[in-house]
Amino acid sequence: MSASIAIQVLPQVDGDAEVCRIVDEVIAYIDSTGLRYQVGPFETTIERESYEQLMEIVQECPRVAIRAGAPKVSAYVKLVYQPEGKVLSIDQKIGKYQQR
């Protein structure tokens, strides 16, 4: 894997339940891509060889939130990209901390 991103999508809506509903829609979209991902309490991390495909996902996540009913969305993205080599995987970064 040569790239990974972490994305946090924050829909600007009233109420925690509505925030969770819209974020669930975004996570369902990420799941539909078939890529390896990990949901955390603040962001979702996604791995892929293709930098371009990850950027497409970054572009689509706020659109999903808007289609789900958010009038405004903030998104925060962290990116690691190494075109000639490998970046650390989700398992390499946090595998030893996962509850068993």
Residue, then its C-alpha position, 0 to 999 in steps of 0.5 A: m500500500s502506498a497511500s492512506i488517508a484519515i477523514q473526519v466529516l462533520p455535518q453542520v446539523d442540529g442534534d447528535a442523532e442527526v450528526c450520527r445518522i449522516v456520518d453513518e451514511v458517509i461510512a456506508y459509502i466508504d464501506s461500499t468502496g470495498l477498500r480496507y478501512q477502520v472507523g475511529p471515534f474521530e475519523t475513518t482511516i482508509e488504505r489503498e495503493s491508488y492515491e487517485q482513488l483515495m482522492e475520489i473518496v475524499q471528494e465524495c464523502p462531503r457530497v454524501a453528507i450533503r445528499a443525506g441532508a446536511p446543509k453544510v459540511s466540514a471535512y478534515v483530511k490527513l494523508v500519507y502518500q509514498p509513490e515509490g514504496k510502502v506506508l505503514s498499514i492500519d495494522q502496523k500502526i495500531g494492531k497491537y492496541q486492538q482489543r481481542 
